[in-house]
Amino acid sequence: MLAPTISRDEELHWLALKLIPGLGTRTAGVLIERLRTPQAVFRASRSELESLGIKGSVAQSIASGCSFEEAVDQQQRMGETATTLVTIGDPRYPPRLREIYDPPIALFARGRVELLQSIMLGVVGTRRPTAYGVAAAERLAGDLARVGLTIVSGMARGIDTAAHRGALAAAGNTAAVFGCGVDLVYPSENRKLATELSEEGLLVSEFPMGTPAHPQNFPIRNRIISGMSAGVLIVEGAQYSGSSITAKLAVEQGREVFAVPGNVTSKMSWGPNLLIKQGAKLVQEWHDVVVELGQEDRQRLIAEGKTRLAGLEMEAGADSREPEQTSLALGPSTETARAVLGLLRVDNPLPIDVILEKLENYTSSEIIAALFELEILGMVRQLPGKNFVKVW
């Protein structure tokens, strides 16, 4: 786990900078880019700040240090709720989020802060889903979490809640991005879910502690969901819904957009079906998402998956060989994977028992790890009943 990089005094300066009245996210980022640290920003004179394009009233607020009293209160609230401030220069800050046009200069995080460094996928949709939408979100989120992706959503009613629950049920990773302070819960009915996420997953917000859930905060929040993620999956939503806004933000940020097709007679299918017509990737199963990820992300999922399998095997006390390393080339990286690929056929599904029997020179854990790798690479597909075929 990456260690915190700032002292308590430095944290206080970051908080004070975030709390300056009238200082927008983009402008705050420019100040940090030019002056490097919040301490340097507060040491600058009003004229120096104005020369950097800061409005006179905002420059005066910075120079007066009027936000430090509130910053002290924020620190106290953070301590009471075990909340961590992750600044834009912190190695734990999400690397993809740092690349967007207006990244927040700091995030408030509760829970497993290390998840900010994981490969994330946004899963969002309507607050009024159909039974089909809930089932699709839970299943896909669970399957994608099992593969190693961190499911990111907004903990709103409906699809967001289903996505978080699907990931948790699969014992996978999930993070909720709030449109309020991370010490509050919105909607209140998700209080239990918020507690689970703070213990098993992650709660994140760019809004200071105690910030109410104002309606205008949610579009701002949505750019964080898409910004942190490798892509965004839309499961149900009207044409002009919040999920459509998130999809638009994802496109602007250069992220992949995925959508689950729906019943053409349902108004909740209008959003994802339209996105598919416009070029979004149609998703029926987890494999449809993973094969569209970048090579580096897929290789990382393979490596982490092998590590998890090796760890489970060690816990079970099984006798195994040293896990084979993942190659950087986009192809089977191990002798076992090549043997499995050579055995499988396009038109003749093989049950896992038959594969294990025919490849008796390899351990079951090696073969399972190889099948996992080949699925991630899009070379093998698993059919119902644990049958496997080679992809044409």
Backbone torsions as a table, in degrees:
resi	resn	phi	psi	omega
1	MET	NA	136.2	178.8
2	LEU	-73.9	135.9	-175.2
3	ALA	-84.1	155.5	175.0
4	PRO	-57.5	149.7	-174.2
5	THR	-116.6	1.4	-177.7
6	ILE	-127.8	150.4	176.5
7	SER	-80.3	173.9	179.0
8	ARG	-64.9	-37.2	178.8
9	ASP	-67.4	-41.0	177.3
10	GLU	-63.8	-41.2	177.3
11	GLU	-58.2	-41.8	179.3
12	LEU	-60.2	-40.7	178.8
13	HIS	-66.9	-40.2	177.3
14	TRP	-62.1	-44.0	178.9
15	LEU	-63.2	-43.2	179.9
16	ALA	-61.7	-37.9	179.2
17	LEU	-67.2	-41.8	178.4
18	LYS	-62.1	-28.5	-172.9
19	LEU	-93.5	3.6	178.2
20	ILE	-63.7	123.4	179.3
21	PRO	-60.9	131.2	175.5
22	GLY	82.8	-1.6	-179.9
23	LEU	-89.8	108.9	-178.4
24	GLY	-75.6	167.2	-178.0
25	THR	-60.5	-47.0	-177.2
26	ARG	-65.0	-43.3	-179.3
27	THR	-65.3	-40.6	177.0
28	ALA	-60.7	-39.9	178.1
29	GLY	-64.1	-38.8	178.1
30	VAL	-64.2	-41.7	178.8
31	LEU	-60.5	-44.0	179.3
32	ILE	-67.1	-37.2	179.2
33	GLU	-64.2	-39.4	-177.5
34	ARG	-81.8	-43.8	-172.7
35	LEU	-102.9	-5.9	171.9
36	ARG	78.1	-43.0	-176.7
37	THR	-134.7	155.1	175.0
38	PRO	-62.2	-34.1	178.8
39	GLN	-59.2	-41.9	179.8
40	ALA	-67.0	-34.8	178.2
41	VAL	-63.0	-45.9	-178.3
42	PHE	-72.7	-20.6	176.6
43	ARG	-80.9	-20.3	-176.4
44	ALA	-69.0	147.0	177.6
45	SER	-78.1	166.3	179.8
46	ARG	-61.0	-41.0	-179.2
47	SER	-65.3	-38.2	177.6
48	GLU	-63.9	-41.9	179.8
49	LEU	-65.7	-41.4	179.1
50	GLU	-65.4	-31.3	178.2
51	SER	-67.7	-19.4	177.5
52	LEU	-91.9	6.9	176.9
53	GLY	93.7	12.9	179.6
54	ILE	-84.1	135.0	177.5
55	LYS	-60.5	150.8	-177.3
56	GLY	-57.3	-43.7	-178.3
57	SER	-65.8	-38.1	178.9
58	VAL	-70.8	-40.8	178.0
59	ALA	-60.8	-38.6	178.7
60	GLN	-65.4	-40.1	178.1
61	SER	-63.3	-40.6	178.6
62	ILE	-65.4	-48.6	-177.2
63	ALA	-63.1	-31.2	-178.2
64	SER	-79.3	-17.7	-178.7
65	GLY	66.1	29.0	-174.3
66	CYS	-66.7	-16.4	-174.7
67	SER	-92.3	-3.2	-175.1
68	PHE	-67.9	-33.7	179.9
69	GLU	-63.1	-43.8	177.8
70	GLU	-67.4	-33.6	179.0
71	ALA	-62.5	-38.0	177.0
72	VAL	-62.3	-41.7	178.0
73	ASP	-63.5	-39.1	178.1
74	GLN	-62.7	-43.1	178.2
75	GLN	-59.3	-41.3	-179.9
76	GLN	-64.3	-44.3	178.7
77	ARG	-62.6	-39.4	178.9
78	MET	-62.8	-42.7	179.0
79	GLY	-62.5	-38.2	-178.4
80	GLU	-69.4	-24.0	-176.3
81	THR	-114.8	12.1	-179.5
82	ALA	54.1	45.0	179.8
83	THR	-97.6	138.7	-178.9
84	THR	-109.9	139.9	173.6
85	LEU	-95.8	120.8	179.2
86	VAL	-110.4	107.8	-176.0
87	THR	-84.8	165.0	-175.1
88	ILE	-64.9	-21.4	176.7
89	GLY	-91.9	-3.4	-178.8
90	ASP	-74.0	135.3	178.7
91	PRO	-62.4	-15.9	178.2
92	ARG	-83.6	-10.8	-178.6
93	TYR	-63.0	136.6	-177.7
94	PRO	-57.3	120.1	-175.7
95	PRO	-60.2	-37.4	-179.7
96	ARG	-70.0	-35.5	-178.9
97	LEU	-65.8	-34.2	-179.7
98	ARG	-62.8	-21.2	-174.8
99	GLU	-86.5	-13.5	-174.7
100	ILE	-75.0	171.3	-174.4
101	TYR	-63.0	-40.8	-174.2
102	ASP	-131.1	63.6	179.7
103	PRO	-67.6	142.5	175.5
104	PRO	-65.1	144.6	-178.7
105	ILE	-73.9	-15.1	177.5
106	ALA	-158.9	150.5	177.5
107	LEU	-120.6	142.2	171.7
108	PHE	-94.1	127.0	-174.3
109	ALA	-132.6	133.6	175.6
110	ARG	-124.6	127.5	178.3
111	GLY	115.8	-140.3	-176.0
112	ARG	-85.3	87.4	-176.0
113	VAL	-59.7	-27.4	-179.4
114	GLU	-61.3	-19.5	179.5
115	LEU	-65.9	-19.0	177.2
116	LEU	-62.0	-20.4	-179.8
117	GLN	-95.0	-2.6	-177.3
118	SER	-82.1	171.2	175.5
119	ILE	-82.1	118.4	-173.2
120	MET	-108.9	152.0	174.2
121	LEU	-133.9	124.0	176.5
122	GLY	-76.6	133.9	174.9
123	VAL	-128.4	113.2	-175.2
124	VAL	-137.5	165.0	178.9
125	GLY	178.2	-167.7	-173.6
126	THR	-67.0	153.4	173.1
127	ARG	-81.6	-9.1	-178.8
128	ARG	-124.9	66.6	-173.9
129	PRO	-79.1	162.5	170.0
130	THR	-84.0	169.9	176.6
131	ALA	-60.3	-36.5	177.6
132	TYR	-61.2	-44.4	-178.7
133	GLY	-63.4	-42.9	178.6
134	VAL	-62.5	-45.8	-178.9
135	ALA	-63.0	-42.4	-179.4
136	ALA	-65.0	-43.8	-179.1
137	ALA	-64.2	-44.7	-179.7
138	GLU	-64.4	-45.0	-177.7
139	ARG	-66.6	-48.7	-178.2
140	LEU	-65.2	-42.6	178.8
141	ALA	-61.8	-41.7	178.7
142	GLY	-64.0	-46.1	-179.5
143	ASP	-64.0	-42.7	-179.0
144	LEU	-68.7	-34.5	176.7
145	ALA	-67.6	-37.4	178.2
146	ARG	-62.8	-34.2	179.0
147	VAL	-69.9	-23.3	177.9
148	GLY	124.4	-0.9	177.5
149	LEU	-79.7	147.4	172.4
150	THR	-91.9	121.5	-178.0
151	ILE	-83.1	120.8	-178.3
152	VAL	-110.5	130.9	175.9
153	SER	-150.9	-169.6	-173.4
154	GLY	-111.2	8.4	179.7
155	MET	56.7	22.4	174.9
156	ALA	-74.5	169.1	174.2
157	ARG	-60.3	157.6	172.6
158	GLY	85.2	-128.0	-173.0
159	ILE	-62.1	-41.5	179.7
160	ASP	-56.3	-49.4	-179.9
161	THR	-61.1	-43.2	179.5
162	ALA	-61.3	-39.8	-179.8
163	ALA	-64.6	-46.2	178.1
164	HIS	-61.1	-44.9	-177.7
165	ARG	-65.6	-37.9	178.0
166	GLY	-62.1	-43.0	179.3
167	ALA	-66.2	-43.4	179.7
168	LEU	-64.5	-40.7	179.4
169	ALA	-62.7	-28.6	179.0
170	ALA	-88.2	6.9	-176.4
171	ALA	58.3	33.9	179.7
172	GLY	-102.8	-174.8	-177.4
173	ASN	-96.5	140.5	177.2
174	THR	-150.7	148.3	-179.1
175	ALA	-134.8	139.2	177.9
176	ALA	-110.6	130.0	177.4
177	VAL	-101.7	120.3	-174.0
178	PHE	-91.2	151.7	170.7
179	GLY	-100.4	20.5	178.0
180	CYS	-147.5	-174.3	176.1
181	GLY	-67.3	150.7	-177.8
182	VAL	-74.1	-5.2	175.7
183	ASP	-90.7	-1.5	177.3
184	LEU	-111.2	164.4	177.3
185	VAL	-125.8	124.5	176.2
186	TYR	-141.4	125.7	-3.2
187	PRO	-73.7	156.8	-174.8
188	SER	-62.4	-25.1	-179.8
189	GLU	-66.2	-15.7	-179.5
190	ASN	-96.7	22.8	-178.6
191	ARG	-59.1	-44.3	179.7
192	LYS	-63.8	-41.7	178.8
193	LEU	-63.0	-40.7	178.6
194	ALA	-61.5	-39.0	177.5
195	THR	-63.8	-44.1	177.6
196	GLU	-60.2	-43.2	-178.3
197	LEU	-66.6	-37.8	179.9
198	SER	-68.0	-21.9	-179.4
199	GLU	-97.5	-39.2	-174.8
200	GLU	-109.5	-17.2	-179.1
201	GLY	-130.6	-133.4	-175.1
202	LEU	-149.7	139.0	171.7
203	LEU	-111.5	132.7	-175.7
204	VAL	-135.0	143.6	172.8
205	SER	-156.1	149.0	170.7
206	GLU	-93.2	-6.8	-178.6
207	PHE	-85.6	139.4	-179.3
208	PRO	-59.1	160.7	178.5
209	MET	-55.6	138.2	177.2
210	GLY	83.3	-1.2	179.4
211	THR	-68.7	123.5	179.6
212	PRO	-66.7	163.9	-179.2
213	ALA	-83.8	71.9	177.3
214	HIS	-69.4	142.5	-179.6
215	PRO	-54.1	-36.9	-177.7
216	GLN	-69.2	-12.9	-179.4
217	ASN	-75.2	-24.1	-170.8
218	PHE	-73.8	-40.8	172.6
219	PRO	-61.3	-34.6	176.9
220	ILE	-65.2	-42.4	178.0
221	ARG	-61.6	-37.2	-174.8
222	ASN	-61.7	-32.2	-179.9
223	ARG	-68.2	-23.1	176.3
224	ILE	-73.8	-41.8	178.2
225	ILE	-57.6	-50.8	-179.2
226	SER	-72.3	-35.7	-177.5
227	GLY	-65.4	-35.1	-179.5
228	MET	-78.2	-18.0	-166.8
229	SER	-99.5	155.0	173.4
230	ALA	-74.1	-24.3	178.9
231	GLY	-168.1	172.2	-179.5
232	VAL	-129.0	131.5	178.5
233	LEU	-107.0	122.7	-179.2
234	ILE	-99.4	124.0	178.0
235	VAL	-122.2	99.2	-179.3
236	GLU	66.7	142.2	178.6
237	GLY	162.4	146.8	177.1
238	ALA	-71.3	171.9	-174.7
239	GLN	-60.6	-39.3	-176.1
240	TYR	-113.5	39.7	-177.5
241	SER	-85.5	173.0	176.6
242	GLY	-61.5	-33.7	179.3
243	SER	-67.5	-32.5	176.3
244	SER	-67.2	-35.6	175.9
245	ILE	-63.7	-42.9	178.8
246	THR	-63.0	-40.1	178.0
247	ALA	-62.9	-40.9	178.4
248	LYS	-63.6	-42.4	177.9
249	LEU	-62.7	-39.6	179.8
250	ALA	-61.1	-43.0	178.6
251	VAL	-61.9	-45.4	-179.8
252	GLU	-62.8	-30.4	-178.9
253	GLN	-89.5	1.5	178.8
254	GLY	77.3	26.1	179.7
255	ARG	-95.3	157.3	174.5
256	GLU	-71.4	143.8	176.0
257	VAL	-118.3	126.8	179.9
258	PHE	-119.9	152.6	179.7
259	ALA	-147.5	142.5	176.5
260	VAL	-92.8	120.9	-179.5
261	PRO	-66.9	151.7	-178.3
262	GLY	-136.1	177.4	178.8
263	ASN	-60.1	125.6	-176.4
264	VAL	-67.2	-15.3	178.6
265	THR	-90.5	-3.7	-178.9
266	SER	-99.0	129.6	179.4
267	LYS	-66.8	-20.6	178.0
268	MET	-75.7	-10.6	177.3
269	SER	-93.2	-8.9	-174.0
270	TRP	-60.7	-46.2	-177.3
271	GLY	-60.5	-58.7	-179.4
272	PRO	-64.0	-37.7	179.1
273	ASN	-64.2	-38.4	177.3
274	LEU	-66.8	-39.6	178.4
275	LEU	-61.6	-39.3	177.9
276	ILE	-64.0	-42.0	177.0
277	LYS	-60.5	-32.3	-177.8
278	GLN	-87.1	0.3	174.6
279	GLY	118.2	-0.8	176.7
280	ALA	-65.6	151.0	-179.9
281	LYS	-76.1	126.5	178.1
282	LEU	-73.7	132.2	-175.9
283	VAL	-120.5	123.5	173.1
284	GLN	-112.4	-26.9	-178.7
285	GLU	-150.6	169.0	-175.2
286	TRP	-57.3	-33.4	-177.1
287	HIS	-59.7	-33.9	-179.1
288	ASP	-63.6	-27.0	178.0
289	VAL	-82.4	-50.2	-171.1
290	VAL	-63.1	-37.8	-178.0
291	VAL	-67.0	-16.6	179.7
292	GLU	-92.3	-6.4	178.7
293	LEU	-71.3	160.5	179.1
294	GLY	-67.2	159.7	-177.7
295	GLN	-57.0	-44.1	-178.1
296	GLU	-62.6	-41.0	178.8
297	ASP	-65.0	-42.2	-178.7
298	ARG	-66.4	-41.2	178.5
299	GLN	-64.6	-35.8	177.8
300	ARG	-67.3	-40.8	176.8
301	LEU	-61.4	-39.8	178.6
302	ILE	-63.3	-48.7	-178.6
303	ALA	-61.4	-44.4	-179.6
304	GLU	-68.2	-35.1	177.7
305	GLY	-64.5	-41.5	177.8
306	LYS	-65.0	-38.0	178.3
307	THR	-63.6	-42.3	178.5
308	ARG	-63.2	-43.6	179.9
309	LEU	-63.2	-41.3	179.0
310	ALA	-64.2	-39.0	179.2
311	GLY	-65.0	-41.7	178.6
312	LEU	-64.4	-37.9	-179.9
313	GLU	-66.9	-40.1	178.5
314	MET	-65.3	-39.9	178.3
315	GLU	-63.0	-34.8	-179.7
316	ALA	-80.0	-8.2	178.7
317	GLY	76.5	21.1	-178.8
318	ALA	-77.2	152.5	178.9
319	ASP	-88.6	119.6	-178.5
320	SER	-141.2	159.7	174.5
321	ARG	-82.3	167.8	178.1
322	GLU	-60.0	132.3	179.2
323	PRO	-58.5	134.9	179.3
324	GLU	-73.6	144.9	-176.9
325	GLN	-77.1	152.1	178.8
326	THR	-85.6	130.7	177.2
327	SER	-78.2	157.2	176.1
328	LEU	-83.8	-11.7	177.8
329	ALA	-76.0	146.3	-178.4
330	LEU	-83.6	81.3	179.7
331	GLY	-173.1	174.5	179.7
332	PRO	-55.0	126.9	-171.6
333	SER	-98.9	-7.6	-176.3
334	THR	-130.0	161.2	176.2
335	GLU	-61.8	-38.8	179.8
336	THR	-62.2	-45.2	-179.8
337	ALA	-61.8	-40.1	179.3
338	ARG	-67.2	-36.0	178.3
339	ALA	-67.3	-41.8	178.1
340	VAL	-62.8	-45.6	-179.2
341	LEU	-62.8	-36.1	178.8
342	GLY	-69.1	-27.8	-179.2
343	LEU	-79.5	-38.0	-174.1
344	LEU	-72.6	153.4	178.4
345	ARG	-124.9	157.8	-178.8
346	VAL	-70.7	-39.0	-170.4
347	ASP	-108.0	9.5	-176.0
348	ASN	-139.1	90.0	-178.1
349	PRO	-60.4	138.2	178.7
350	LEU	-113.9	130.4	175.8
351	PRO	-67.7	154.5	-179.1
352	ILE	-59.2	-35.3	-179.9
353	ASP	-62.6	-39.5	179.7
354	VAL	-68.2	-40.6	179.0
355	ILE	-61.6	-44.9	179.7
356	LEU	-63.3	-37.9	-179.2
357	GLU	-68.8	-42.9	-176.4
358	LYS	-75.1	-26.8	179.9
359	LEU	-106.2	57.5	-173.3
360	GLU	-68.8	-13.9	179.2
361	ASN	-78.0	-7.0	-178.7
362	TYR	-117.9	149.6	178.9
363	THR	-74.6	160.4	-179.6
364	SER	-62.7	-37.1	-179.5
365	SER	-66.9	-36.4	177.8
366	GLU	-65.3	-41.0	-178.7
367	ILE	-68.8	-41.6	178.8
368	ILE	-63.6	-41.8	177.7
369	ALA	-63.6	-38.0	179.4
370	ALA	-66.7	-42.0	177.7
371	LEU	-62.7	-40.0	177.2
372	PHE	-60.2	-46.6	179.9
373	GLU	-61.3	-46.3	-177.2
374	LEU	-66.2	-33.2	175.6
375	GLU	-65.9	-45.0	179.6
376	ILE	-61.1	-38.1	-179.3
377	LEU	-77.4	-6.3	178.5
378	GLY	79.6	16.8	-178.1
379	MET	-95.2	-18.9	-178.6
380	VAL	-135.6	145.5	177.5
381	ARG	-125.6	137.9	177.2
382	GLN	-93.2	129.3	177.8
383	LEU	-102.0	166.1	178.9
384	PRO	-52.4	146.7	179.9
385	GLY	80.2	20.0	-179.0
386	LYS	55.7	45.1	172.1
387	ASN	-102.7	143.8	-175.3
388	PHE	-125.7	140.9	175.0
389	VAL	-131.8	154.8	173.8
390	LYS	-77.9	140.3	177.6
391	VAL	-81.4	134.1	-176.0
392	TRP	-62.6	NA	NA
